Amino acid sequence: MNRLTTSRGEFDLARFPEHSRQELRAWDAADEYLLRHLDGTDGEPLDLSGTVVVVGDRWGALVTTLAAHRPVQITDSFLTQEATRANLTRNGIGQDAVQLLSTRDTPPGRIDVLLVRVPKSLALLEDELCRLAPAVHPGTVVVGTGMVTEIHTSTLRLFERVLGPTRTSLAVRKARLIFCTPEPRPAPVVNPWPLSYPLPGDVGVVSGLTVVNHAGVFCADRLDIGTRFFLRNLPERKGPEHVVDLGCGNGVVGLAAALANEEARVTFVDESHQAIASAKATFLAGGVPSPDRAEFLVGDCLSGTPAGSVDLVLNNPPFHSHRATTDATAWRMFTGARAALRRGGELWVVGNRHLGYHVKLRRLFGNCEVVASDPKFVVLRAAKR
């Protein structure tokens, strides 16, 4: 946990789940730059008396600091929502001070101040700006923030295309602000999301089927090569069983499991609201004979899954948390999978060879088998004994 000092007070903030490495703070220089701008350190303080909407707040640092103005937070991340709740509580702020919305929820009908933490995904930014544009009026104050490595010419062009004229600030501590002046449009900008594409013909039971991707989902315009390799090497199993597609993304792996085993019950889990929406759409487009065999959960790994209730976990874990390269998420996925699996149940993982997941799996499960490998990827199997 770290303490953020602002003109509004000091706030104890942490990510969720809390991490032991102190450098993984719940805010960065871009958040601080935006807060100073709102305070008027480079001019007049901004009027925050209207409806304040904060998009893309990483761990709730912005809305916790601005809680006195009762902001609306819009995020794709379940972990961000949990971090926000925890940060409000640890700072003695009531949960009703901030309205928490996901990217799939209906946004406010009118926005007077729009604060945007620029996401890594330009597609997610495009989708959000298009969804929020009808609520923005000529008097809306629009300010974005991000590190200089996160703000590109394409970022500024997107603000300008959807909302209006856009400019940037000078860089301060490698952070930059974006100022956008909304102006009326003759017609709303068309939102291109979600995207759909057919799968290639060499990926087993899902070959040729349609994948649906909402904005922000990994590799939204094509099948990524890791998942492609995984689909070619999935286990062949029959009979009643509970399968979990953990970190499901667009859900194509879980769809393959459902089609390969008509008696399987498949749970799709992801911390991204956009991913779960994609998985639902992909599953329905896949023509599964009994679609009621599927469950879709936005959540933190397998934290809510009863111990010993799962037969098979399929997992393609991420190895980034925003700009930080870390195996913390993968480790939590592996430990959660082991707890959820029954004895004899299996965890199948695909990953880049250099990540060395086999070492972690042997330490956790006491065993790990290489199912398939190529020069870049490896599929591993670990059984709970």
C-alpha positions as CSV (number, residue, x, y, z in Angstrom):
1,M,0.0,0.0,0.0
2,N,1.2,3.6,-0.8
3,R,0.0,7.0,0.2
4,L,-1.1,9.6,-2.4
5,T,-0.7,13.2,-1.3
6,T,-3.0,15.7,-3.0
7,S,-4.5,19.1,-2.2
8,R,-7.7,17.2,-1.3
9,G,-5.9,15.2,1.3
10,E,-3.8,12.0,1.7
11,F,-5.2,8.7,0.5
12,D,-3.9,5.2,1.2
13,L,-4.3,3.3,-2.0
14,A,-3.5,-0.2,-3.2
15,R,-4.1,-2.4,-6.2
16,F,-6.4,-5.4,-6.1
17,P,-5.4,-8.0,-5.1
18,E,-2.8,-6.3,-3.0
19,H,0.7,-7.0,-4.2
20,S,3.8,-7.2,-2.0
21,R,6.0,-5.3,-4.5
22,Q,5.9,-1.7,-3.4
23,E,6.7,-0.3,-6.9
24,L,3.3,-1.6,-8.2
25,R,1.4,1.5,-7.0
26,A,-2.2,2.1,-7.5
27,W,-1.5,5.4,-9.4
28,D,1.2,7.0,-11.5
29,A,2.5,10.4,-12.7
30,A,-0.4,10.6,-15.3
31,D,-3.0,10.4,-12.5
32,E,-1.1,13.0,-10.4
33,Y,-0.8,15.4,-13.4
34,L,-4.6,15.2,-14.0
35,L,-5.4,15.8,-10.3
36,R,-3.1,18.8,-10.2
37,H,-4.8,20.2,-13.3
38,L,-8.2,19.8,-11.8
39,D,-7.0,21.7,-8.7
40,G,-5.9,24.6,-10.9
41,T,-2.2,24.4,-10.4
42,D,-1.8,25.5,-14.0
43,G,-4.8,27.9,-14.1
44,E,-8.3,28.1,-12.7
45,P,-9.7,25.1,-10.8
46,L,-12.2,23.1,-12.9
47,D,-15.9,23.2,-11.9
48,L,-16.8,19.7,-10.8
49,S,-20.3,20.5,-9.6
50,G,-21.9,18.7,-12.5
51,T,-21.9,15.0,-13.6
52,V,-18.3,13.8,-13.4
53,V,-17.4,10.7,-15.3
54,V,-14.1,9.0,-15.0
55,V,-13.2,6.4,-17.7
56,G,-10.4,3.9,-17.4
57,D,-9.3,4.7,-13.8
58,R,-6.7,1.9,-13.3
59,W,-7.2,1.1,-9.6
60,G,-9.7,3.6,-8.4
61,A,-7.1,6.2,-7.4
62,L,-8.9,9.0,-9.3
63,V,-12.4,8.4,-8.2
64,T,-11.3,7.8,-4.6
65,T,-9.5,11.2,-4.6
66,L,-12.6,12.9,-6.2
67,A,-15.2,11.1,-4.1
68,A,-16.5,14.4,-2.7
69,H,-17.8,15.1,-6.2
70,R,-19.7,11.8,-6.4
71,P,-18.1,10.7,-9.7
72,V,-19.2,7.9,-12.0
73,Q,-16.5,5.4,-12.7
74,I,-16.6,3.4,-16.0
75,T,-14.2,0.5,-16.4
76,D,-13.8,-2.8,-18.2
77,S,-12.0,-4.3,-15.3
78,F,-13.6,-6.3,-12.4
79,L,-10.3,-5.9,-10.5
80,T,-10.5,-2.1,-10.8
81,Q,-14.0,-2.2,-9.4
82,E,-12.8,-4.3,-6.5
83,A,-9.8,-2.1,-5.9
84,T,-12.0,1.0,-5.9
85,R,-14.3,-0.5,-3.3
86,A,-11.4,-1.5,-1.1
87,N,-9.7,2.0,-1.5
88,L,-12.9,3.8,-0.6
89,T,-13.3,1.7,2.5
90,R,-9.7,2.0,3.7
91,N,-10.0,5.8,3.4
92,G,-13.3,6.0,5.3
93,I,-15.4,6.9,2.2
94,G,-18.8,5.4,1.8
95,Q,-19.4,3.1,-1.1
96,D,-22.3,5.3,-2.4
97,A,-19.8,8.2,-3.0
98,V,-18.9,6.6,-6.4
99,Q,-21.2,5.0,-8.9
100,L,-19.4,2.0,-10.4
101,L,-20.3,1.1,-14.0
102,S,-18.8,-1.4,-16.4
103,T,-18.1,-0.7,-20.0
104,R,-21.2,-2.8,-20.8
105,D,-23.5,-0.7,-18.6
106,T,-25.6,2.2,-19.9
107,P,-23.6,5.4,-19.3
108,P,-25.1,8.6,-17.8
109,G,-27.4,10.6,-20.0
110,R,-25.5,13.8,-19.5
111,I,-21.8,14.3,-18.8
112,D,-20.4,17.7,-17.7
113,V,-16.8,16.6,-16.9
114,L,-15.3,13.7,-18.7
115,L,-11.9,12.5,-17.4
116,V,-10.2,9.7,-19.5
117,R,-7.3,7.7,-18.4
118,V,-6.0,6.5,-21.8
119,P,-6.1,2.7,-22.0
120,K,-3.6,0.5,-23.6
121,S,-6.1,-0.5,-26.2
122,L,-7.0,2.1,-28.8
123,A,-10.0,0.0,-29.7
124,L,-11.4,0.2,-26.2
125,L,-10.9,4.0,-26.2
126,E,-12.8,4.2,-29.5
127,D,-15.7,2.1,-28.3
128,E,-16.0,4.1,-25.0
129,L,-15.8,7.5,-26.7
130,C,-18.5,6.5,-29.3
131,R,-20.7,5.2,-26.5
132,L,-20.3,8.4,-24.4
133,A,-20.5,10.9,-27.2
134,P,-24.3,11.3,-27.1
135,A,-24.0,12.4,-23.4
136,V,-21.3,15.0,-24.1
137,H,-22.5,18.6,-24.8
138,P,-20.6,21.7,-26.0
139,G,-19.9,22.8,-22.4
140,T,-18.5,19.4,-21.3
141,V,-14.9,19.6,-20.1
142,V,-13.0,16.7,-21.5
143,V,-9.5,16.0,-20.2
144,G,-7.5,12.8,-20.9
145,T,-4.3,11.7,-19.2
146,G,-1.6,9.1,-19.8
147,M,2.1,8.5,-19.9
148,V,3.8,9.9,-23.0
149,T,4.4,6.3,-24.2
150,E,0.6,5.7,-24.1
151,I,-0.5,8.8,-26.1
152,H,0.1,8.7,-29.8
153,T,-1.0,10.7,-32.8
154,S,-3.7,8.0,-33.3
155,T,-5.0,8.7,-29.8
156,L,-5.4,12.4,-30.5
157,R,-7.0,11.8,-33.9
158,L,-9.6,9.5,-32.2
159,F,-10.6,12.1,-29.7
160,E,-10.9,14.7,-32.5
161,R,-12.9,12.4,-34.8
162,V,-15.4,11.4,-32.2
163,L,-15.7,14.5,-30.0
164,G,-14.0,17.6,-31.3
165,P,-10.8,19.6,-31.6
166,T,-8.0,18.1,-29.5
167,R,-4.6,19.3,-28.2
168,T,-2.1,18.1,-25.7
169,S,-0.1,19.6,-22.8
170,L,3.6,19.7,-22.3
171,A,5.0,16.5,-20.8
172,V,5.6,16.5,-17.0
173,R,7.4,13.6,-15.4
174,K,6.8,11.6,-18.6
175,A,3.0,12.2,-18.4
176,R,0.8,14.3,-20.7
177,L,-2.7,15.7,-20.7
178,I,-5.2,15.7,-23.5
179,F,-7.7,18.6,-23.9
180,C,-10.7,18.1,-26.1
181,T,-13.4,20.7,-27.0
182,P,-16.6,18.9,-27.9
183,E,-18.5,20.2,-30.9
184,P,-21.8,19.2,-32.5
185,R,-21.6,16.5,-35.2
186,P,-24.0,16.3,-38.1
187,A,-24.3,12.6,-37.4
188,P,-22.9,10.4,-34.6
189,V,-19.7,8.6,-35.3
190,V,-20.4,5.0,-36.1
191,N,-19.1,2.6,-33.5
192,P,-17.4,-0.3,-35.4
193,W,-17.4,-2.6,-32.4
194,P,-17.9,-5.5,-32.0
195,L,-15.9,-7.2,-34.8
196,S,-16.5,-10.7,-36.1
197,Y,-14.3,-13.0,-38.2
198,P,-14.3,-16.7,-39.2
199,L,-11.8,-19.0,-37.6
200,P,-9.2,-20.8,-39.9
201,G,-9.8,-24.3,-41.0
202,D,-7.1,-26.0,-39.0
203,V,-8.2,-25.5,-35.4
204,G,-10.3,-28.6,-34.7
205,V,-14.0,-28.5,-33.9
206,V,-14.2,-24.7,-34.1
207,S,-12.7,-24.5,-37.6
208,G,-14.7,-22.0,-39.8
209,L,-16.9,-20.8,-36.9
210,T,-17.4,-17.1,-36.1
211,V,-15.6,-15.3,-33.4
212,V,-17.1,-12.2,-31.9
213,N,-14.8,-9.6,-30.3
214,H,-15.8,-6.6,-28.4
215,A,-13.3,-3.7,-28.1
216,G,-10.3,-4.2,-25.9
217,V,-10.2,-8.0,-26.1
218,F,-6.8,-9.4,-26.9
219,C,-6.2,-9.9,-30.7
220,A,-9.7,-8.6,-31.5
221,D,-9.2,-8.7,-35.3
222,R,-7.6,-12.2,-35.7
223,L,-6.9,-15.4,-33.9
224,D,-3.7,-15.0,-31.9
225,I,-1.0,-17.7,-32.5
226,G,-0.9,-18.9,-28.9
227,T,-4.7,-19.7,-28.9
228,R,-4.4,-21.2,-32.3
229,F,-1.7,-23.6,-31.0
230,F,-3.8,-24.4,-28.0
231,L,-6.9,-25.2,-30.1
232,R,-4.8,-27.7,-32.1
233,N,-3.7,-29.5,-28.9
234,L,-6.8,-29.5,-26.6
235,P,-7.6,-32.7,-24.6
236,E,-10.0,-35.1,-26.1
237,R,-12.5,-36.0,-23.3
238,K,-16.0,-37.3,-23.2
239,G,-18.7,-37.7,-20.5
240,P,-20.2,-35.3,-17.9
241,E,-17.6,-32.9,-16.5
242,H,-17.2,-29.3,-15.4
243,V,-14.7,-27.4,-17.7
244,V,-13.5,-23.9,-16.9
245,D,-12.1,-21.6,-19.6
246,L,-10.0,-19.4,-17.3
247,G,-9.1,-16.0,-18.6
248,C,-11.5,-16.8,-21.5
249,G,-11.1,-13.7,-23.7
250,N,-13.4,-14.2,-26.6
251,G,-14.3,-17.7,-25.4
252,V,-13.1,-19.7,-28.4
253,V,-11.3,-22.3,-26.2
254,G,-14.3,-22.9,-24.0
255,L,-16.5,-23.1,-27.2
256,A,-14.1,-25.8,-28.5
257,A,-14.4,-27.7,-25.2
258,A,-18.2,-27.6,-25.4
259,L,-18.4,-28.7,-29.0
260,A,-15.9,-31.6,-28.4
261,N,-17.8,-32.9,-25.4
262,E,-21.6,-32.5,-25.6
263,E,-21.9,-33.6,-22.0
264,A,-19.5,-31.0,-20.6
265,R,-20.7,-28.0,-18.6
266,V,-18.4,-25.0,-19.4
267,T,-17.8,-22.0,-17.2
268,F,-16.2,-18.9,-18.9
269,V,-14.3,-16.7,-16.4
270,D,-12.5,-13.4,-17.1
271,E,-12.0,-10.1,-15.2
272,S,-12.9,-8.2,-18.3
273,H,-16.5,-7.3,-18.9
274,Q,-15.7,-6.9,-22.6
275,A,-14.2,-10.4,-22.7
276,I,-17.3,-12.0,-21.1
277,A,-19.6,-10.2,-23.5
278,S,-17.4,-11.5,-26.4
279,A,-17.4,-15.1,-25.0
280,K,-21.2,-15.1,-24.7
281,A,-21.6,-13.8,-28.3
282,T,-19.0,-16.3,-29.6
283,F,-20.7,-19.2,-27.8
284,L,-24.1,-18.4,-29.2
285,A,-22.7,-18.0,-32.7
286,G,-21.0,-21.4,-32.4
287,G,-24.3,-23.3,-32.5
288,V,-23.8,-25.4,-29.4
289,P,-26.7,-27.9,-29.2
290,S,-27.4,-27.1,-25.5
291,P,-26.4,-23.5,-24.8
292,D,-27.7,-23.8,-21.3
293,R,-24.6,-25.8,-20.5
294,A,-22.5,-22.6,-20.3
295,E,-22.0,-20.1,-17.5
296,F,-20.3,-16.7,-17.9
297,L,-18.7,-15.0,-14.9
298,V,-16.9,-11.7,-14.5
299,G,-14.6,-12.3,-11.6
300,D,-11.2,-12.6,-10.0
301,C,-9.7,-15.9,-11.4
302,L,-11.5,-18.7,-9.6
303,S,-12.0,-17.0,-6.3
304,G,-15.7,-17.8,-6.1
305,T,-15.5,-21.4,-7.4
306,P,-16.1,-24.2,-4.8
307,A,-13.1,-26.3,-4.0
308,G,-13.0,-29.6,-5.8
309,S,-15.9,-28.8,-8.2
310,V,-14.0,-28.6,-11.5
311,D,-12.7,-31.4,-13.7
312,L,-10.7,-29.5,-16.3
313,V,-9.2,-26.0,-16.4
314,L,-8.0,-24.5,-19.7
315,N,-5.8,-21.5,-19.4
316,N,-3.9,-19.0,-21.6
317,P,-2.6,-16.7,-18.8
318,P,-1.5,-13.1,-19.4
319,F,1.9,-12.0,-18.3
320,H,1.3,-8.2,-18.2
321,S,-0.6,-6.0,-15.7
322,H,-1.0,-2.7,-17.5
323,R,2.7,-1.7,-18.2
324,A,4.2,-4.1,-15.6
325,T,5.6,-7.4,-16.8
326,T,4.7,-9.9,-14.0
327,D,3.8,-13.5,-13.5
328,A,1.6,-12.7,-10.5
329,T,-1.7,-13.2,-12.5
330,A,-0.5,-16.5,-13.9
331,W,0.5,-17.7,-10.4
332,R,-2.9,-16.8,-9.0
333,M,-4.6,-18.5,-11.9
334,F,-2.6,-21.7,-11.2
335,T,-3.2,-21.7,-7.5
336,G,-6.9,-21.0,-8.0
337,A,-7.2,-23.8,-10.5
338,R,-5.5,-26.2,-8.1
339,A,-8.0,-25.3,-5.3
340,A,-11.0,-25.6,-7.7
341,L,-10.0,-28.9,-9.3
342,R,-11.1,-32.3,-7.9
343,R,-8.5,-35.0,-7.3
344,G,-7.5,-36.3,-10.7
345,G,-8.6,-33.0,-12.3
346,E,-6.3,-31.4,-14.8
347,L,-5.0,-27.9,-15.6
348,W,-3.9,-27.4,-19.2
349,V,-1.9,-24.3,-19.9
350,V,-0.5,-22.7,-23.1
351,G,2.3,-20.1,-22.9
352,N,5.4,-18.8,-24.4
353,R,8.3,-21.3,-23.8
354,H,10.5,-18.6,-22.2
355,L,8.0,-18.0,-19.4
356,G,9.0,-21.3,-17.7
357,Y,5.5,-22.1,-16.4
358,H,6.5,-25.8,-16.1
359,V,8.6,-24.8,-13.0
360,K,5.7,-23.2,-11.3
361,L,3.3,-26.0,-12.1
362,R,5.7,-28.7,-10.8
363,R,6.2,-26.7,-7.6
364,L,2.4,-26.3,-7.2
365,F,1.1,-29.7,-8.4
366,G,4.1,-31.9,-8.0
367,N,3.9,-32.8,-11.7
368,C,3.9,-31.3,-15.1
369,E,3.9,-32.9,-18.5
370,V,4.6,-31.3,-21.9
371,V,1.7,-32.1,-24.2
372,A,2.9,-30.2,-27.2
373,S,5.5,-27.7,-28.2
374,D,6.9,-25.7,-31.1
375,P,9.7,-23.1,-31.2
376,K,7.5,-20.4,-29.6
377,F,4.8,-22.1,-27.5
378,V,4.3,-25.0,-25.1
379,V,1.1,-26.7,-23.9
380,L,1.5,-28.1,-20.4
381,R,-0.7,-30.5,-18.3
382,A,-0.7,-30.7,-14.5
383,A,-2.9,-33.1,-12.6
384,K,-4.2,-32.6,-9.0
385,R,-3.2,-35.6,-6.9
